[in-house]
Amino acid sequence: MPDFPIIDSHVHFIDPRRFRYAWLAGRPSINRPFLPEDFARLAGIVDVEGIVFVEAWPDAGQHLEEARFAQECAAGAPLVGIVANAPVIHGREVADDLEKLRSLPLLRGTRYLIEGAVDPSFCLEPPFLEGVRTVAEAGLAFDLCLKHWALPFAIELARRVPEATFVLDHIGKPGIKHGLREPWWSGIAELAKLPNVVCKVSGVITEADHANWSEETIRPYVERVAECFGFERLMFGSDWPVSEVTHSYDRWVEILDRIFEGCSRNELRAFYRETAIRTYRLG
């Protein structure tokens, strides 16, 4: 375990009693509330100083209420930032939602899922680009959540909006389950060339075979993003509680400790703390 407290850049609090999440229907093991008290219990021995809440893909029309719910969770968790859902597909009209969201003291970024789209090219349409520019003008980061085959669209999006800070969630969801490296392997290197993109090492194990994964299965993918982005643009995330489907919280930290064995303390501090603090302006 790190000998310093860490910042977890990717945590969801979910409450199916309060919100509707269509995606949870296919994940019965986590189709229940996961709240701050559950995080405190399941994080175990890991010393977590701060948490960044990331929107949990509630059904349409609930994004503002979900962000308010996240702010409420700060009363029971070391919450230091919120990445809220924001409808950037509506172009400059997203400013109305951002105005409401900015009443939340912990707002630090926004996200709009590209992952679920049959045709991810929608993220290069003029309204989406204008929406992301509006987010950047508000001083907020924009999280990118997509599958590995959509990386070319992420690359082009980051090129077209260089003023925005992009955070790639879950290392771009490579095809680990099927043993695929390309096109992700090349795409992640291309994306890393863009200085306005940082990468979260989160949600990796859930892209592997849930019943038959190993540390060696995921190691090459984690090492690849470290090689491409460097620790100054790499941040730790748990993707809790989705991670509970495949592994415990402390096991993820232990695996990363082994993968990054031999790295300097400064590199580890950047990964486990400083990149998230800088990117999301948590200090």
LOMARTOR-119701 format. One record per residue (C-alpha): x negated, y, z; residue in three letters; residue number from 1. Coordinates in Angstrom, 3 decimals. Each point is the difference from the previous one (the first is absolute). Example, Ala and Ser with C-alpha at 12.3 -4.5 7.8 and 13.67 -1.06 7.14 Angstrom:
{node {-12.300, -4.500, 7.800}, "ALA", 1}
{node {-1.370, 3.440, -0.660}, "SER", 2}
end
This chain:
{node {0.000, 0.000, 0.000}, "MET", 1}
{node {-1.232, 3.576, -0.583}, "PRO", 2}
{node {-1.571, 1.548, 3.083}, "ASP", 3}
{node {2.070, 3.164, -0.558}, "PHE", 4}
{node {3.740, 0.661, -0.324}, "PRO", 5}
{node {1.410, -0.296, -3.510}, "ILE", 6}
{node {2.561, 1.820, -2.132}, "ILE", 7}
{node {2.507, -2.246, -1.750}, "ASP", 8}
{node {0.952, 1.777, -3.227}, "SER", 9}
{node {2.893, -2.256, -0.997}, "HIS", 10}
{node {2.704, -0.995, 2.474}, "VAL", 11}
{node {3.740, -0.351, -0.529}, "HIS", 12}
{node {2.624, 0.232, 2.702}, "PHE", 13}
{node {3.178, -1.647, -1.247}, "ILE", 14}
{node {3.466, -0.247, 1.485}, "ASP", 15}
{node {2.584, -1.920, -2.082}, "PRO", 16}
{node {2.664, 1.000, 2.521}, "ARG", 17}
{node {-0.460, 3.604, -1.019}, "ARG", 18}
{node {-1.124, -0.189, -3.647}, "PHE", 19}
{node {0.595, -2.206, -3.015}, "ARG", 20}
{node {-3.062, -1.650, -1.592}, "TYR", 21}
{node {0.870, -2.163, -2.994}, "ALA", 22}
{node {-3.537, -1.413, -0.143}, "TRP", 23}
{node {0.301, -1.542, 3.471}, "LEU", 24}
{node {2.612, -2.482, -1.231}, "ALA", 25}
{node {-2.823, -2.068, -1.501}, "GLY", 26}
{node {-2.108, 0.132, 3.180}, "ARG", 27}
{node {2.137, -1.512, 2.765}, "PRO", 28}
{node {-2.917, -0.349, 2.422}, "SER", 29}
{node {-0.285, 3.782, 0.307}, "ILE", 30}
{node {3.612, 0.965, -0.628}, "ASN", 31}
{node {0.418, 1.481, 3.458}, "ARG", 32}
{node {-1.024, 3.147, 1.838}, "PRO", 33}
{node {-3.718, 0.695, 0.337}, "PHE", 34}
{node {-0.419, 3.020, 2.219}, "LEU", 35}
{node {-2.795, 1.700, 1.972}, "PRO", 36}
{node {0.292, -2.371, 2.951}, "GLU", 37}
{node {-0.418, -2.951, -2.361}, "ASP", 38}
{node {-3.106, 1.543, -1.538}, "PHE", 39}
{node {-1.526, 0.552, 3.444}, "ALA", 40}
{node {0.589, -3.654, 0.835}, "ARG", 41}
{node {-1.089, -1.550, -3.306}, "LEU", 42}
{node {-3.094, 2.155, -0.538}, "ALA", 43}
{node {-1.461, -1.994, 2.877}, "GLY", 44}
{node {-3.535, 0.834, 1.013}, "ILE", 45}
{node {-0.665, 2.432, -2.867}, "VAL", 46}
{node {-0.583, 3.549, 1.246}, "ASP", 47}
{node {2.248, 2.061, -2.285}, "VAL", 48}
{node {-0.297, 3.715, 0.679}, "GLU", 49}
{node {2.302, 1.214, -2.772}, "GLY", 50}
{node {2.601, -1.270, -2.450}, "ILE", 51}
{node {1.107, 1.375, -3.358}, "VAL", 52}
{node {3.623, -0.962, -0.683}, "PHE", 53}
{node {0.688, -0.773, -3.673}, "VAL", 54}
{node {3.548, -0.035, -1.321}, "GLU", 55}
{node {1.436, -3.516, -0.061}, "ALA", 56}
{node {1.987, 0.170, -3.259}, "TRP", 57}
{node {3.501, 0.483, 1.397}, "PRO", 58}
{node {2.843, -0.124, -2.494}, "ASP", 59}
{node {0.711, 3.192, -1.923}, "ALA", 60}
{node {1.320, 2.995, 1.879}, "GLY", 61}
{node {-1.593, -0.796, 3.366}, "GLN", 62}
{node {-3.473, 1.467, -0.433}, "HIS", 63}
{node {0.512, 3.193, 1.991}, "LEU", 64}
{node {1.609, -1.812, 2.903}, "GLU", 65}
{node {-2.778, -2.603, -0.044}, "GLU", 66}
{node {-2.623, 2.741, 0.271}, "ALA", 67}
{node {1.845, 1.483, 2.982}, "ARG", 68}
{node {0.099, -3.488, 1.524}, "PHE", 69}
{node {-3.778, -0.221, -0.423}, "ALA", 70}
{node {-0.463, 3.298, 1.805}, "GLN", 71}
{node {2.155, -1.345, 2.848}, "GLU", 72}
{node {-2.319, -3.014, 0.237}, "CYS", 73}
{node {-2.809, 2.324, 1.066}, "ALA", 74}
{node {1.548, -0.036, 3.457}, "ALA", 75}
{node {-0.987, -3.657, 0.400}, "GLY", 76}
{node {-3.044, -0.425, -2.241}, "ALA", 77}
{node {-3.320, 1.761, -0.701}, "PRO", 78}
{node {1.434, 1.382, -3.237}, "LEU", 79}
{node {-2.300, 2.529, -1.655}, "VAL", 80}
{node {1.459, 0.241, -3.494}, "GLY", 81}
{node {3.031, -0.749, -2.172}, "ILE", 82}
{node {0.007, -0.922, -3.689}, "VAL", 83}
{node {3.639, 0.528, -0.952}, "ALA", 84}
{node {1.959, -1.132, -3.015}, "ASN", 85}
{node {0.557, 2.934, -2.363}, "ALA", 86}
{node {1.824, -0.096, -3.371}, "PRO", 87}
{node {-2.753, 1.328, -2.246}, "VAL", 88}
{node {1.895, -1.427, -2.993}, "ILE", 89}
{node {2.129, 3.144, 0.178}, "HIS", 90}
{node {-2.943, 2.248, -0.787}, "GLY", 91}
{node {-0.108, 3.412, 1.657}, "ARG", 92}
{node {3.326, -0.753, 1.683}, "GLU", 93}
{node {-1.972, -2.105, 2.484}, "VAL", 94}
{node {-0.886, 3.332, 1.619}, "ALA", 95}
{node {3.438, 0.009, 1.645}, "ASP", 96}
{node {-0.744, -3.321, 1.696}, "ASP", 97}
{node {-3.505, 1.117, 0.925}, "LEU", 98}
{node {1.439, 3.079, 1.678}, "GLU", 99}
{node {2.129, -2.240, 2.203}, "LYS", 100}
{node {-2.835, -2.448, 0.627}, "LEU", 101}
{node {-2.432, 2.736, 0.998}, "ARG", 102}
{node {2.095, 0.665, 3.078}, "SER", 103}
{node {-1.593, -3.213, 1.323}, "LEU", 104}
{node {-3.234, 0.885, 1.812}, "PRO", 105}
{node {-1.733, -3.229, -1.007}, "LEU", 106}
{node {0.677, 0.081, -3.754}, "LEU", 107}
{node {-3.280, -0.591, -1.839}, "ARG", 108}
{node {0.926, -1.676, -3.281}, "GLY", 109}
{node {2.676, -1.414, -2.257}, "THR", 110}
{node {0.591, -3.173, -1.951}, "ARG", 111}
{node {2.284, -1.136, -2.788}, "TYR", 112}
{node {-0.369, -3.667, -0.914}, "LEU", 113}
{node {-1.221, -0.839, -3.468}, "ILE", 114}
{node {-0.304, -3.679, 0.900}, "GLU", 115}
{node {3.660, -0.887, -0.503}, "GLY", 116}
{node {0.346, 1.434, -3.497}, "ALA", 117}
{node {0.291, -2.279, -3.027}, "VAL", 118}
{node {-1.722, 2.711, -2.033}, "ASP", 119}
{node {-2.503, 1.926, 2.156}, "PRO", 120}
{node {-0.637, 2.495, -2.782}, "SER", 121}
{node {2.729, 2.146, 1.554}, "PHE", 122}
{node {-2.693, 1.404, 2.292}, "CYS", 123}
{node {-1.519, 1.783, -3.004}, "LEU", 124}
{node {3.220, 1.695, -1.061}, "GLU", 125}
{node {0.062, 3.811, 0.399}, "PRO", 126}
{node {2.462, 0.062, 2.959}, "PRO", 127}
{node {-2.126, -2.451, 2.035}, "PHE", 128}
{node {-3.175, 1.935, -0.741}, "LEU", 129}
{node {1.668, 3.252, 1.037}, "GLU", 130}
{node {1.274, -1.656, 3.164}, "GLY", 131}
{node {-3.487, -1.162, 0.963}, "VAL", 132}
{node {-1.397, 3.464, -0.741}, "ARG", 133}
{node {2.621, 1.447, 2.345}, "THR", 134}
{node {-1.114, -2.429, 2.706}, "VAL", 135}
{node {-3.613, 1.080, -0.519}, "ALA", 136}
{node {0.952, 3.679, 0.186}, "GLU", 137}
{node {1.615, -0.734, 3.359}, "ALA", 138}
{node {-3.362, -1.278, 1.263}, "GLY", 139}
{node {1.165, -3.606, 0.261}, "LEU", 140}
{node {-1.643, -3.235, -1.143}, "ALA", 141}
{node {1.809, -2.370, -2.360}, "PHE", 142}
{node {-0.116, -3.753, 0.614}, "ASP", 143}
{node {-0.090, -2.303, -3.030}, "LEU", 144}
{node {1.615, -3.414, 0.465}, "CYS", 145}
{node {-0.103, -2.202, -3.101}, "LEU", 146}
{node {-0.962, -3.424, -1.296}, "LYS", 147}
{node {-3.382, -0.669, -1.603}, "HIS", 148}
{node {1.325, -0.011, -3.550}, "TRP", 149}
{node {1.211, 3.590, 0.460}, "ALA", 150}
{node {-3.443, 1.380, 0.897}, "LEU", 151}
{node {-0.425, 1.661, -3.430}, "PRO", 152}
{node {3.000, 2.198, 0.809}, "PHE", 153}
{node {-1.476, 0.929, 3.388}, "ALA", 154}
{node {-3.274, 0.921, -1.671}, "ILE", 155}
{node {1.739, 2.233, -2.524}, "GLU", 156}
{node {2.200, 1.564, 2.689}, "LEU", 157}
{node {-3.033, 0.911, 2.108}, "ALA", 158}
{node {-1.695, 1.459, -3.079}, "ARG", 159}
{node {2.994, 2.100, -0.945}, "ARG", 160}
{node {0.474, 1.423, 3.506}, "VAL", 161}
{node {-3.584, 0.580, 1.180}, "PRO", 162}
{node {1.140, 2.463, 2.657}, "GLU", 163}
{node {1.845, -2.763, 1.873}, "ALA", 164}
{node {-1.514, -2.330, 2.595}, "THR", 165}
{node {1.060, -3.559, -0.812}, "PHE", 166}
{node {-0.154, -2.906, 2.444}, "VAL", 167}
{node {0.071, -3.458, -1.580}, "LEU", 168}
{node {1.952, -2.341, 2.265}, "ASP", 169}
{node {-0.922, -3.667, 0.439}, "HIS", 170}
{node {-3.070, 0.243, -2.286}, "ILE", 171}
{node {2.337, 0.026, -2.992}, "GLY", 172}
{node {1.543, -3.423, 0.768}, "LYS", 173}
{node {-2.336, -2.274, -1.993}, "PRO", 174}
{node {1.219, -3.412, -1.167}, "GLY", 175}
{node {-1.746, -1.903, 2.793}, "ILE", 176}
{node {2.629, -2.736, 0.163}, "LYS", 177}
{node {-0.817, -1.054, -3.558}, "HIS", 178}
{node {-3.742, 0.537, 0.300}, "GLY", 179}
{node {0.061, 2.927, -2.415}, "LEU", 180}
{node {-2.744, 2.582, -0.076}, "ARG", 181}
{node {0.694, 1.746, -3.288}, "GLU", 182}
{node {1.399, 2.438, -0.851}, "PRO", 183}
{node {-0.121, 1.148, 3.636}, "TRP", 184}
{node {-3.783, -0.471, 0.315}, "TRP", 185}
{node {-0.748, 2.440, -2.806}, "SER", 186}
{node {2.928, 2.289, 0.754}, "GLY", 187}
{node {-0.982, 0.600, 3.604}, "ILE", 188}
{node {-3.467, 1.118, -1.104}, "ALA", 189}
{node {1.537, 2.412, -2.501}, "GLU", 190}
{node {2.365, 1.425, 2.606}, "LEU", 191}
{node {-2.834, 0.423, 2.493}, "ALA", 192}
{node {-1.816, 2.294, -2.436}, "LYS", 193}
{node {2.663, 2.628, 0.685}, "LEU", 194}
{node {-0.997, 2.082, 3.039}, "PRO", 195}
{node {3.599, 0.791, 0.961}, "ASN", 196}
{node {0.813, -3.649, 0.829}, "VAL", 197}
{node {-0.625, -1.890, 3.239}, "VAL", 198}
{node {0.849, -3.632, 0.701}, "CYS", 199}
{node {1.707, -1.794, 2.878}, "LYS", 200}
{node {-1.199, -3.469, 0.904}, "VAL", 201}
{node {3.448, -1.152, 1.015}, "SER", 202}
{node {2.554, -2.582, -1.098}, "GLY", 203}
{node {-2.704, -2.232, -1.467}, "VAL", 204}
{node {0.833, -3.374, 1.532}, "ILE", 205}
{node {3.645, 0.252, -0.993}, "THR", 206}
{node {-1.127, 0.073, -3.657}, "GLU", 207}
{node {-1.593, -3.432, 0.509}, "ALA", 208}
{node {1.772, -3.358, 0.314}, "ASP", 209}
{node {1.830, 0.410, 3.301}, "HIS", 210}
{node {-0.338, -3.694, 0.857}, "ALA", 211}
{node {-3.518, -0.583, -1.265}, "ASN", 212}
{node {-2.221, 3.046, 0.337}, "TRP", 213}
{node {-3.411, 0.304, 1.587}, "SER", 214}
{node {-2.484, 2.698, 0.850}, "GLU", 215}
{node {-2.090, -1.035, -2.986}, "GLU", 216}
{node {3.018, 0.389, -2.269}, "THR", 217}
{node {0.364, 3.691, 0.766}, "ILE", 218}
{node {-3.643, 0.913, 0.658}, "ARG", 219}
{node {-0.975, 0.752, -3.643}, "PRO", 220}
{node {2.875, 2.480, -0.379}, "TYR", 221}
{node {-0.845, 1.875, 3.202}, "VAL", 222}
{node {-3.683, 0.095, -0.907}, "GLU", 223}
{node {0.898, 1.285, -3.457}, "ARG", 224}
{node {1.874, 3.067, 1.259}, "VAL", 225}
{node {-2.798, 0.758, 2.462}, "ALA", 226}
{node {-2.487, -0.192, -2.869}, "GLU", 227}
{node {2.108, 2.230, -2.240}, "CYS", 228}
{node {1.304, 2.623, 2.442}, "PHE", 229}
{node {-2.664, 0.030, 2.705}, "GLY", 230}
{node {0.931, 0.361, 3.645}, "PHE", 231}
{node {0.571, 3.742, -0.256}, "GLU", 232}
{node {3.064, -0.729, -2.154}, "ARG", 233}
{node {1.134, -3.224, 1.655}, "LEU", 234}
{node {2.412, -0.245, 2.922}, "MET", 235}
{node {1.380, -2.699, 2.258}, "PHE", 236}
{node {3.684, -0.864, -0.072}, "GLY", 237}
{node {1.932, -2.908, 1.458}, "SER", 238}
{node {3.263, 0.095, -1.981}, "ASP", 239}
{node {1.665, -1.031, 3.242}, "TRP", 240}
{node {2.585, -1.564, 0.385}, "PRO", 241}
{node {-0.046, -1.399, -3.562}, "VAL", 242}
{node {-3.344, -1.474, 1.024}, "SER", 243}
{node {1.748, -2.149, 2.609}, "GLU", 244}
{node {1.165, -2.255, -2.853}, "VAL", 245}
{node {-3.537, -1.349, -0.407}, "THR", 246}
{node {-2.249, 1.006, 2.893}, "HIS", 247}
{node {-0.300, 1.710, 3.364}, "SER", 248}
{node {-1.212, 3.572, 0.407}, "TYR", 249}
{node {-3.225, -0.845, 1.783}, "ASP", 250}
{node {-0.849, -2.723, -2.516}, "ARG", 251}
{node {-0.015, 2.560, -2.813}, "TRP", 252}
{node {-2.443, 2.194, 1.912}, "VAL", 253}
{node {-2.199, -3.010, 0.781}, "GLU", 254}
{node {-0.098, -0.996, -3.680}, "ILE", 255}
{node {-0.988, 3.494, -1.077}, "LEU", 256}
{node {-2.672, 0.114, 2.686}, "ASP", 257}
{node {-1.546, -3.145, -1.470}, "ARG", 258}
{node {0.272, 1.208, -3.602}, "ILE", 259}
{node {-1.693, 3.285, 0.934}, "PHE", 260}
{node {-2.581, -1.603, 2.278}, "GLU", 261}
{node {-3.313, 1.749, -0.525}, "GLY", 262}
{node {1.541, 3.343, -0.906}, "CYS", 263}
{node {-1.185, 3.015, 1.952}, "SER", 264}
{node {1.971, 1.436, 2.892}, "ARG", 265}
{node {0.584, 3.169, -2.019}, "ASN", 266}
{node {1.470, -2.046, -2.850}, "GLU", 267}
{node {2.289, -1.848, 2.377}, "LEU", 268}
{node {1.105, 3.221, 1.672}, "ARG", 269}
{node {0.823, 1.447, -3.410}, "ALA", 270}
{node {2.040, -3.077, -0.868}, "PHE", 271}
{node {1.818, -0.428, 3.295}, "TYR", 272}
{node {0.491, 3.704, 0.802}, "ARG", 273}
{node {-1.526, 2.879, -1.887}, "GLU", 274}
{node {1.348, -0.544, -3.530}, "THR", 275}
{node {3.588, -0.089, 1.276}, "ALA", 276}
{node {-0.553, 3.030, 2.230}, "ILE", 277}
{node {-1.433, 2.015, -2.878}, "ARG", 278}
{node {2.439, -1.160, -2.694}, "THR", 279}
{node {3.157, 0.459, 2.036}, "TYR", 280}
{node {-1.314, 3.030, 1.947}, "ARG", 281}
{node {0.517, -1.735, 3.334}, "LEU", 282}
{node {-2.572, 1.972, 1.957}, "GLY", 283}
end
